[in-house]
Amino acid sequence: MKAIIKSSLGFLAMVIVIMSLSIMPAFGATNVTVSVITSKVVTSNKLSLGFQVTDARLFSSDATLGQLAKNMSSKLIRFLSTVVEPCTLWNDATKTGTFNWATVDSLVKKIFAVGAEPLIDLGRIKDGGGGMVIPRGMTVNPATGLPYPASYAAYAVQWVRHFKSLGLSVRYYEIVNEPYAYFGWTPSLTKLGNYLQLFNAVAQSMRTESSNLILSFDFICRQQVLDYWLAHGGANLDSINFHKYDTSTLSPYTSDATLFSKAETEEFGQWPYGYSVTQAQQKYYQVRGKLLPLIDSESNMNGVCATGTDPRLQQMSDAVWLALEIRMEVLNGVSYNIYYCFTSSKSYGQRYTKTGGYGFGMINADNDKPWYPYYVQQMIGPNLAVGDQIVQVSSSSSSVRTLGWTHQGKLNLLLICETSTPLGITFSGLQGTLSYSKIDNTISWQSPRVQTGSISSTSVLSLNGYTVILLQR
């Protein structure tokens, strides 16, 4: 009997501790009020989430990775043609080639199977900017360092024609990944003109084959590039694409606070492109009369890997950064966010890089286990759809960013805590019980998981440092 009583008391104590972690403020916590006005609609959501595949064979064959992609409701999955190159030999004279589409088809069919569409980037600039990576047998024009436009256009058409033959609606293409590596961040107008000619030829040929394509490239937001494009007969675009990496510094590391600030300002302010993404969108509309969708076709907190990646990319720092970025893209009308990238190897990073970073991935390729950035997309993706109404939510502290929306009749409230200081959240304008899913530093990033529970809207919610939490009612 004493043993039973002792066990019961121990269980009661454990329940009290768990409740205190969820609904009671930490000792000395700063009090923050989050106010919600569900009747006031701010905008309508356009954003869907996705990622980039860098290991096509792994993603195509691994059922667990496919399920993880489904679980985060991915809508656009990007890959480079050069990682699955189907052309084994090209003949410039006849503008035809020998193709083996097996790897491409397996990847594209897997992308559709998980509920997404592919975004295919045709070609990339060689490391160091020395021309393009092109199929074997294709000739480089020595005057430009690029393939001859007519030949590369004929190659690009083969992609469109192949998918048409399979009855697959592949719509999204970018023509050359990060072409600024060829013509320069501050562009050489001669080289920019060379690229424009290549793009125009490719776009015309692809559109002749199919009128259902969405064509762009990822550096069109750059002010000098967009202005030149519009003034010198650049082909019509179907989207404004950009890449968002908020630091390329490993030594010394950019501070978390600076990165969190950059998540909310760069690309949404005027630096580093000259135009913000919405200014570029408006500029194109003013000149060409078409309001194009915005696509963040590649992004992560840190974009450098010469000696290894930033070790924070799998930690709560990157999870907070990603949540802040997603919030800003919702508020700025971005259509897609593509995280770079889906998988990377922990063991490789530990063994072969100076930083010991685990690569750019949100999932460990060694065992298919997610890291914290994955759980950000998993929380948001299935609960946020195009057309959802964004409602007014505000915070009394700049350390807590908020985003509220209604999805299938349910209120969703995203809170992002970007400080290591404990906070106590009090809600205003809410009634009833809130269920929640959250990630934070109370559980190690080496074995991360989503914590779930429920609280009363009249209770104080305790946030213990960096936190991304989605509350629903």
C-alpha positions in Angstrom: 0.0 0.0 0.0 2.8 2.4 0.9 4.5 1.6 -2.4 1.3 2.4 -4.3 0.9 5.7 -2.5 4.5 6.6 -3.1 4.2 5.8 -6.8 1.0 7.9 -7.1 2.6 10.9 -5.4 5.6 10.5 -7.7 3.3 10.5 -10.7 1.5 13.6 -9.4 4.7 15.4 -9.0 5.8 14.5 -12.5 2.5 15.9 -13.9 2.9 19.1 -12.0 6.4 19.5 -13.4 5.2 18.9 -17.0 2.4 21.4 -16.5 4.8 24.0 -15.2 7.0 23.6 -18.3 4.1 24.2 -20.6 1.9 26.9 -19.0 3.9 28.5 -16.1 6.4 31.3 -16.7 10.0 30.6 -15.9 11.4 32.3 -12.8 12.3 35.9 -13.8 10.7 35.6 -17.2 9.8 38.7 -19.2 6.1 39.1 -19.7 4.9 39.5 -23.3 1.4 40.1 -24.5 0.3 38.6 -27.8 -2.9 40.2 -29.1 -5.1 38.6 -31.7 -7.9 40.2 -33.7 -9.4 37.3 -35.7 -12.0 39.6 -37.4 -9.3 41.8 -39.0 -7.9 40.2 -42.2 -4.4 41.6 -43.2 -3.9 39.7 -46.5 -4.4 36.4 -48.2 -1.6 33.8 -48.2 0.2 32.9 -51.4 3.1 30.9 -49.9 3.8 27.2 -50.3 6.9 25.4 -49.1 9.4 23.1 -50.7 13.1 22.1 -50.9 15.9 21.2 -53.2 17.1 17.7 -53.9 20.8 17.3 -54.3 20.9 13.4 -54.2 18.4 12.3 -56.8 19.0 8.6 -56.5 18.6 8.7 -52.7 15.4 10.7 -52.8 13.9 8.6 -55.6 14.5 5.3 -53.9 14.1 6.1 -50.2 10.5 5.6 -49.1 11.1 7.2 -45.8 12.3 10.4 -47.4 9.2 10.4 -49.6 7.0 10.2 -46.6 8.9 13.0 -44.8 8.3 15.2 -47.9 4.6 14.4 -47.8 4.4 15.1 -44.1 5.6 18.6 -44.6 3.2 19.2 -47.5 5.9 20.1 -50.0 4.6 21.8 -53.1 7.7 22.7 -55.2 10.9 20.6 -55.3 13.9 21.9 -57.2 16.8 20.1 -58.7 19.7 21.0 -61.1 19.8 19.3 -64.5 23.5 18.7 -64.0 22.9 16.3 -61.1 20.8 14.0 -63.2 22.2 14.9 -66.7 20.3 12.7 -69.2 22.3 13.7 -72.3 25.2 11.3 -72.7 26.4 12.8 -76.0 25.4 15.9 -77.9 25.9 16.7 -81.5 26.2 20.4 -82.2 26.1 19.9 -86.0 22.7 18.2 -86.0 21.5 19.8 -82.7 20.5 16.4 -81.4 21.7 14.1 -78.7 21.7 10.7 -77.1 19.6 10.6 -73.9 19.1 8.3 -71.0 16.1 9.6 -69.0 15.9 6.9 -66.3 17.3 8.9 -63.4 15.3 12.0 -64.4 12.1 10.1 -64.8 12.5 8.3 -61.4 13.1 11.7 -59.7 10.3 13.6 -61.4 7.7 10.8 -60.8 8.7 10.7 -57.1 8.2 14.5 -56.9 4.7 14.2 -58.3 4.0 11.2 -56.0 4.7 13.2 -52.9 2.2 15.9 -54.0 4.7 18.5 -55.4 5.8 19.9 -58.7 9.4 19.9 -60.0 11.4 23.1 -60.6 14.2 22.2 -63.0 17.3 24.4 -63.3 18.8 23.8 -66.7 22.6 24.2 -66.4 24.9 25.9 -64.0 28.1 27.9 -64.1 31.3 26.1 -63.4 33.0 26.6 -60.0 35.1 29.7 -60.3 32.9 31.2 -63.1 34.7 29.5 -66.0 31.8 29.0 -68.3 28.9 26.5 -68.1 28.6 22.9 -67.2 27.1 21.5 -70.4 26.5 18.0 -71.9 29.4 16.1 -73.4 29.9 17.0 -77.1 28.3 20.5 -76.8 30.5 23.3 -78.1 31.4 26.5 -76.2 31.4 29.7 -78.1 35.0 31.0 -77.4 33.7 34.6 -77.7 31.2 34.3 -74.8 32.3 31.3 -72.8 28.7 30.0 -73.1 27.2 27.3 -75.4 25.9 28.6 -78.7 22.3 29.7 -78.0 20.6 27.7 -80.8 22.3 24.5 -79.7 21.5 24.9 -76.0 17.9 25.8 -76.9 17.6 22.6 -78.9 18.9 20.7 -75.9 16.4 22.5 -73.5 13.5 21.6 -75.9 14.4 17.9 -75.4 13.4 18.2 -71.7 10.0 19.7 -72.6 9.3 17.3 -75.4 10.2 14.3 -73.2 7.9 15.2 -70.4 5.1 15.9 -72.9 5.6 12.4 -74.3 5.1 10.9 -70.8 2.0 13.1 -70.0 3.8 14.8 -67.2 3.0 18.5 -66.6 6.4 19.9 -65.8 6.0 23.6 -65.8 8.7 25.3 -63.8 12.2 25.9 -65.2 15.1 28.2 -64.4 17.7 28.8 -67.2 21.1 28.5 -65.6 21.6 28.3 -61.8 23.1 31.5 -60.3 24.2 33.1 -63.6 25.8 36.0 -61.7 28.7 33.6 -61.3 29.2 34.2 -65.0 28.4 37.9 -65.6 29.2 39.2 -62.1 27.3 40.4 -59.0 27.9 43.9 -60.4 27.3 42.7 -63.9 29.6 43.1 -66.9 27.1 44.4 -69.5 28.8 42.4 -72.2 28.5 39.2 -70.4 25.0 40.0 -69.2 24.1 40.6 -72.9 25.6 37.2 -73.7 23.4 35.5 -71.1 20.3 37.4 -72.3 20.8 36.1 -75.8 21.1 32.5 -74.4 18.0 32.9 -72.3 16.0 34.4 -75.1 16.8 31.6 -77.5 16.1 28.9 -74.9 12.8 30.5 -73.8 11.5 31.0 -77.3 12.3 27.4 -78.2 10.8 25.9 -75.1 7.6 28.0 -75.4 7.2 26.9 -79.0 7.1 23.4 -77.7 4.8 24.2 -74.8 2.8 27.3 -73.8 2.3 26.0 -70.3 5.8 26.9 -68.9 6.9 29.1 -66.1 10.4 30.4 -67.0 12.8 32.6 -65.1 16.2 32.8 -63.4 17.3 33.5 -59.9 19.1 36.8 -60.3 16.4 38.9 -61.9 15.8 40.9 -58.7 19.3 42.6 -59.1 18.6 46.2 -60.0 21.2 46.4 -62.8 20.1 43.1 -64.2 16.4 43.8 -64.2 16.8 47.3 -65.7 19.1 45.9 -68.4 16.7 43.1 -69.1 13.7 45.4 -69.6 15.7 47.9 -71.7 17.4 45.5 -74.0 14.7 43.0 -75.1 15.1 40.3 -72.4 12.4 37.6 -73.0 9.2 37.8 -71.0 9.5 36.1 -67.6 6.8 34.1 -65.8 8.1 34.7 -62.2 10.5 36.8 -60.2 13.0 34.3 -58.7 15.7 35.0 -56.1 18.0 33.2 -53.7 18.2 34.2 -50.0 21.3 33.4 -48.0 21.8 35.8 -45.2 25.5 35.3 -44.6 28.5 33.8 -46.4 30.9 34.2 -43.4 32.2 31.3 -41.4 35.1 33.0 -39.6 34.0 34.8 -37.6 30.4 33.5 -37.5 27.7 36.1 -38.0 25.8 36.4 -34.7 22.3 34.9 -34.4 20.8 38.3 -33.7 22.2 39.7 -36.9 21.0 36.7 -38.9 17.5 37.0 -37.4 17.5 40.7 -38.4 18.6 39.8 -41.9 15.9 37.2 -42.2 13.4 40.1 -42.0 15.2 42.7 -44.0 17.4 41.4 -46.8 15.5 40.8 -50.0 12.5 42.5 -48.3 14.5 45.8 -48.0 16.7 47.2 -50.7 19.9 45.3 -50.0 21.6 43.2 -51.5 19.8 43.3 -54.8 19.2 47.0 -55.2 15.5 46.2 -55.6 13.6 44.4 -52.9 11.7 41.4 -54.3 8.4 43.4 -54.3 10.1 46.4 -55.9 11.4 44.2 -58.7 7.9 42.7 -59.0 6.5 46.3 -59.4 9.2 47.4 -61.8 8.4 44.5 -64.1 4.7 45.2 -63.8 5.3 48.9 -64.7 7.2 48.1 -67.8 5.7 44.8 -69.1 2.2 45.1 -67.5 2.2 41.7 -65.8 2.4 41.1 -62.0 4.6 38.1 -61.6 4.7 35.6 -58.7 7.7 35.7 -56.4 9.7 32.5 -56.0 12.5 32.0 -53.4 14.1 29.2 -55.3 17.0 28.5 -52.9 17.6 29.6 -49.4 19.3 28.9 -46.1 20.7 30.9 -43.2 24.3 30.5 -44.3 25.4 29.9 -47.9 29.1 28.9 -47.7 30.7 25.5 -47.6 34.4 25.8 -48.8 35.7 24.3 -45.5 32.4 22.9 -44.3 29.0 24.4 -43.4 28.0 26.5 -40.4 27.2 24.0 -37.6 24.1 26.0 -36.6 22.3 25.0 -39.8 20.7 22.0 -38.0 20.1 23.7 -34.7 17.4 26.0 -33.3 19.3 29.1 -34.6 18.5 28.0 -38.2 15.0 26.9 -37.2 14.2 30.4 -35.8 15.8 32.0 -38.9 13.7 29.8 -41.2 10.5 30.6 -39.3 11.2 34.3 -39.5 11.9 34.0 -43.3 8.7 32.1 -43.9 6.7 34.7 -41.9 8.2 37.5 -44.0 7.5 35.7 -47.2 3.9 35.3 -46.3 3.6 39.0 -45.4 5.3 40.0 -48.7 3.3 37.8 -51.0 6.0 35.3 -52.0 4.6 32.2 -53.7 7.2 29.6 -53.0 10.1 29.0 -50.5 12.6 26.3 -51.4 14.9 25.3 -48.6 18.4 24.3 -49.6 18.5 21.4 -49.2 16.6 18.3 -48.1 19.4 15.9 -47.0 23.0 16.0 -46.0 25.4 13.6 -44.2 26.3 14.1 -40.6 29.1 11.5 -40.7 30.6 13.2 -43.8 30.6 16.6 -42.2 32.2 15.3 -39.0 34.9 13.4 -40.8 35.9 15.5 -43.8 35.2 19.2 -43.1 37.1 21.7 -40.9 34.0 23.2 -39.4 32.4 19.8 -38.6 29.1 21.1 -39.9 26.6 18.6 -41.2 26.0 20.2 -44.6 22.9 22.2 -45.6 20.3 19.5 -45.1 17.2 19.4 -42.9 17.4 15.6 -42.7 20.4 13.4 -41.9 21.1 11.3 -45.0 22.8 8.7 -42.8 19.6 7.6 -41.1 16.7 9.7 -42.5 16.3 11.5 -39.2 15.1 15.1 -39.3 16.9 18.1 -37.7 15.1 21.1 -36.3 14.6 23.1 -39.6 12.6 20.2 -41.0 10.1 20.5 -38.1 9.5 24.1 -38.9 8.3 23.2 -42.3 6.4 20.2 -41.0 4.5 22.3 -38.5 3.7 25.1 -41.0 3.3 23.3 -44.4 0.3 21.1 -43.8 -1.5 23.9 -41.9 -1.0 26.8 -44.4 -2.6 26.8 -47.8 -2.8 29.3 -50.7 -5.8 31.6 -50.0 -5.8 31.2 -46.2 -6.7 34.5 -44.6 -3.9 36.2 -42.6 -5.3 37.8 -39.5 -4.0 40.6 -37.3 -1.7 39.5 -34.5 0.8 41.6 -32.6 3.4 41.2 -29.9 4.4 43.6 -27.1 8.0 42.5 -27.6 10.2 42.6 -30.6 11.7 39.3 -29.3 8.5 37.5 -30.3 7.4 37.6 -33.9 3.9 36.5 -34.7 1.8 35.3 -37.6 -1.9 34.3 -37.5 -4.1 32.8 -40.1 -7.2 30.6 -40.5 -7.0 27.3 -42.3 -10.0 25.0 -42.9 -11.9 26.8 -40.2 -9.1 26.6 -37.6 -7.1 29.5 -36.2 -3.3 29.1 -36.4 -1.0 31.2 -34.4 2.8 31.0 -35.0 5.1 32.5 -32.4 8.8 32.8 -33.0 11.0 33.5 -30.0 14.4 34.9 -31.1 15.9 35.5 -27.7 17.6 33.1 -25.2 15.8 34.9 -22.4 12.8 33.1 -20.8 9.5 34.7 -21.7 6.0 34.4 -20.4 3.3 34.9 -23.0 -0.2 36.2 -22.1 -2.9 36.1 -24.8 -5.4 38.9 -25.5 -8.4 38.3 -27.8 -8.5 34.5 -27.4 -10.8 32.2 -25.6 -10.9 28.5 -25.0 -8.2 25.8 -25.3 -5.2 26.0 -27.6 -3.4 22.9 -28.8 0.3 23.4 -29.7 3.3 21.9 -31.4 6.7 23.4 -30.6 10.4 23.0 -30.9 13.0 24.6 -28.6 16.4 24.2 -27.0 15.1 22.2 -24.0 15.6 19.2 -26.3 19.0 18.8 -27.9 19.3 19.4 -31.6 21.2 16.1 -31.8 17.9 14.2 -31.1 15.2 16.8 -31.9 11.5 16.2 -31.7 8.3 18.2 -31.7 6.7 18.7 -28.3 2.9 18.8 -28.2 0.3 19.7 -25.7 -2.6 22.1 -24.9 -3.1 25.1 -22.7 -5.9 27.4 -21.8 -5.9 30.8 -23.5 -6.1 32.4 -20.1 -2.9 30.7 -18.9 0.6 32.1 -19.2 2.7 30.2 -21.8 6.4 29.8 -21.0 9.0 30.0 -23.7 12.4 28.9 -22.7 14.7 30.6 -25.2 14.7 30.0 -28.9 11.3 28.6 -29.8 9.0 28.0 -32.8 5.5 27.2 -31.7 2.3 26.7 -33.6 -0.9 27.1 -31.5 -4.3 26.1 -32.9 -7.9 26.6 -31.9 
